[in-house]
Amino acid sequence: MNFRRWVVFTFLIHVLVIVIDKGGGLVLYGLTADQPKEHGKAGIAASLPFILGSIANLGLATSLVFFVRRGRYPAQVAFETSMTVALVWGGFVAVTAALFTLFVLPQIDPAWSFNPWIVVPVCASVPLLLLTSYANSTQLATERIKDYGLVHLVTSLAFLPAFFVCFYWLGGKVAGGHAPVAVAWGRLLSCAIVFGVTLLLVRKIVKLRLRVDQTYLRESVRYGWRANLSSTLTYLNHRLDLLVLGAVGFAHNCEQGHASKEAEDLANVQVAFYSMATTWAELVWHFPEAMRDLFFSKVAGSSHEQARQLTPVLSRLGLAISLVGALLIVLLMDPMMALVSVMFGRADSTWHNGWSEQVGACLWMLVPGTAAFTVSKVLQADLAARDRLQTCVNAQLVVLVTMLVLDVLLIPQYEAVGAAAASTASYVLGTIYTLWAYGRQTDTPVWRCLFVHRSDLRYIREIVIAILGKLRSKRA
């Protein structure tokens, strides 16, 4: 594996994914700018399939890459076993979640009644997400990096057209509550499209069949449950605060004497502000996210010393890029969002009078934490590939517990800004723990993971030269 070349390729693919994903988020804002409560509902509907899919995931995607890269099992065995489990277990989770949400929760409390037109597509997306994840991990494990990146690109490309098809089929009215329903069905439709594309690509390297190798299944679950716990906690740490903000805000608004519907609408407005801020703040994660899976695969197939030399370089470069990116983000958000308002036929005052102050306050509070957490993402990918998953789980638990405690303490008084402060504090604390654990377990000085060295510039220069050389050879 030419790691430097594939890092660049994967990063460029991820840049396209960012443009498409965030462009879709801006389109959703443009549709719901004058109704932030609907934007908040749509944001939750967009996140729920991935939250549920993350919980349902047994970690077999990580296990597949780990065992195939280490040569312990052939790709065919890992693929067919994982796909069988995804179909059976994913289907079970989807049906159980739908039945519980639609029939059990309303019996516990009538206020917990949910729209079945949102619940059904959200739950039905789960097996498709698992199948796609396991199939695409097979491509990563066998070093088919181009096809692996293509799947991620198609994932982003498919959603927005699917959303608009569903939105206008439902009538195209935000006021009618169609946006969250269209988001849910658009997600299901796009998941089906991506799964079809992934199968077409992966059939080049494996046979499309369903079988179970019990020995592999036992080992993959034994390794994967901790990987899944870590990834689930990671995803919950990034998205659970949206749900907590809505729930705590609703409860607090009710205590203040607001009627139930009014309390819910006020909470959803705060969710919309916070969701927009996280959309911008998390842009700084796209460098470590772009190379996370590729880096995991690289370390899993490397010696201890090789990984020990590479990981600190990527950690400190990721942090430096994130710090510069964070500064650009806070400077560009206001003019960009005002421009989006104008593009959708609204005055720029729609953004400045309704959103800017609250979202800006959240963003300033969030970016120190998201920038710092880039270090955790790189170091935890290394630790997971070394089979130090318990350390990753511990680090994510530090983040989760800190965030939940601070959310409960801060949200009633400071609302979305309180949620942002809770996130930043938990991200910084989680990063400190990860740095300490990584340094102790690999005998690496912490400062090597934080401060850019002069040799890093040579590393970057070599990558740029390699890219330019590749471009010249293609022109020739």
Order of alpha helices (4+ residues) and beta strands (2+ residues): alpha-alpha-alpha-alpha-alpha-alpha-alpha-alpha-alpha-alpha-alpha-alpha-alpha-alpha-alpha-alpha
